[in-house]
Amino acid sequence: MKIERILLIIARTIDYKIGLKDSDPPELPILTFQEALVSFSFRFFIFMLEFTTCLFVMANIIRHW
């Protein structure tokens, strides 16, 4: 996979609008199905990391109440 496609997947994952050239208006990149699955996996990992962190913070607050 080329570095350009990897950057497009990351841009789509974080909802960053990007153009292919400097003269293009920024928009969300269109991904193939495989690339969309990779993007979804990244986003799901980020969500689960945030969720787990939140649970640990709440458990610590309850423990030291």
MIMARDO-325159 format. One record per residue (C-alpha): y, z, x; residue in one letter. Coordinates in nm, 3 decimals, decimal comma. Layout:
<recs>
<rec c2="Y" c3="Z" c1="X" mitor="a"/>
...
</recs>
This chain:
<recs>
<rec c2="0,000" c3="0,000" c1="0,000" mitor="m"/>
<rec c2="0,338" c3="-0,096" c1="0,140" mitor="k"/>
<rec c2="0,608" c3="0,161" c1="0,202" mitor="i"/>
<rec c2="0,835" c3="-0,015" c1="-0,053" mitor="e"/>
<rec c2="0,579" c3="0,035" c1="-0,331" mitor="r"/>
<rec c2="0,532" c3="0,399" c1="-0,231" mitor="i"/>
<rec c2="0,908" c3="0,453" c1="-0,251" mitor="l"/>
<rec c2="0,915" c3="0,288" c1="-0,594" mitor="l"/>
<rec c2="0,637" c3="0,520" c1="-0,713" mitor="i"/>
<rec c2="0,828" c3="0,823" c1="-0,588" mitor="i"/>
<rec c2="1,150" c3="0,696" c1="-0,749" mitor="a"/>
<rec c2="0,970" c3="0,653" c1="-1,080" mitor="r"/>
<rec c2="0,810" c3="0,998" c1="-1,049" mitor="t"/>
<rec c2="1,145" c3="1,173" c1="-1,016" mitor="i"/>
<rec c2="1,318" c3="0,937" c1="-1,267" mitor="d"/>
<rec c2="1,552" c3="0,795" c1="-1,003" mitor="y"/>
<rec c2="1,704" c3="0,463" c1="-1,099" mitor="k"/>
<rec c2="1,685" c3="0,206" c1="-0,821" mitor="i"/>
<rec c2="1,751" c3="-0,166" c1="-0,773" mitor="g"/>
<rec c2="1,541" c3="-0,394" c1="-0,557" mitor="l"/>
<rec c2="1,854" c3="-0,535" c1="-0,391" mitor="k"/>
<rec c2="2,206" c3="-0,401" c1="-0,344" mitor="d"/>
<rec c2="2,338" c3="-0,640" c1="-0,608" mitor="s"/>
<rec c2="2,081" c3="-0,536" c1="-0,874" mitor="d"/>
<rec c2="2,185" c3="-0,287" c1="-1,141" mitor="p"/>
<rec c2="1,989" c3="0,038" c1="-1,104" mitor="p"/>
<rec c2="1,696" c3="0,080" c1="-1,340" mitor="e"/>
<rec c2="1,362" c3="0,256" c1="-1,347" mitor="l"/>
<rec c2="1,106" c3="0,055" c1="-1,151" mitor="p"/>
<rec c2="0,818" c3="-0,106" c1="-1,338" mitor="i"/>
<rec c2="0,481" c3="0,007" c1="-1,204" mitor="l"/>
<rec c2="0,131" c3="-0,129" c1="-1,230" mitor="t"/>
<rec c2="-0,128" c3="0,084" c1="-1,406" mitor="f"/>
<rec c2="-0,271" c3="0,218" c1="-1,077" mitor="q"/>
<rec c2="0,077" c3="0,307" c1="-0,951" mitor="e"/>
<rec c2="0,157" c3="0,473" c1="-1,283" mitor="a"/>
<rec c2="-0,153" c3="0,691" c1="-1,245" mitor="l"/>
<rec c2="-0,040" c3="0,794" c1="-0,896" mitor="v"/>
<rec c2="0,307" c3="0,872" c1="-1,032" mitor="s"/>
<rec c2="0,155" c3="1,075" c1="-1,315" mitor="f"/>
<rec c2="-0,059" c3="1,267" c1="-1,067" mitor="s"/>
<rec c2="0,247" c3="1,356" c1="-0,858" mitor="f"/>
<rec c2="0,440" c3="1,465" c1="-1,167" mitor="r"/>
<rec c2="0,146" c3="1,669" c1="-1,298" mitor="f"/>
<rec c2="0,108" c3="1,842" c1="-0,960" mitor="f"/>
<rec c2="0,480" c3="1,929" c1="-0,957" mitor="i"/>
<rec c2="0,459" c3="2,062" c1="-1,314" mitor="f"/>
<rec c2="0,151" c3="2,276" c1="-1,240" mitor="m"/>
<rec c2="0,316" c3="2,414" c1="-0,925" mitor="l"/>
<rec c2="0,626" c3="2,515" c1="-1,125" mitor="e"/>
<rec c2="0,410" c3="2,665" c1="-1,401" mitor="f"/>
<rec c2="0,199" c3="2,866" c1="-1,156" mitor="t"/>
<rec c2="0,509" c3="2,991" c1="-0,975" mitor="t"/>
<rec c2="0,659" c3="3,101" c1="-1,306" mitor="c"/>
<rec c2="0,339" c3="3,290" c1="-1,396" mitor="l"/>
<rec c2="0,338" c3="3,473" c1="-1,063" mitor="f"/>
<rec c2="0,705" c3="3,567" c1="-1,101" mitor="v"/>
<rec c2="0,643" c3="3,703" c1="-1,453" mitor="m"/>
<rec c2="0,332" c3="3,893" c1="-1,338" mitor="a"/>
<rec c2="0,533" c3="4,051" c1="-1,055" mitor="n"/>
<rec c2="0,808" c3="4,155" c1="-1,296" mitor="i"/>
<rec c2="0,556" c3="4,311" c1="-1,534" mitor="i"/>
<rec c2="0,374" c3="4,486" c1="-1,248" mitor="r"/>
<rec c2="0,693" c3="4,647" c1="-1,113" mitor="h"/>
<rec c2="0,845" c3="4,729" c1="-1,452" mitor="w"/>
</recs>
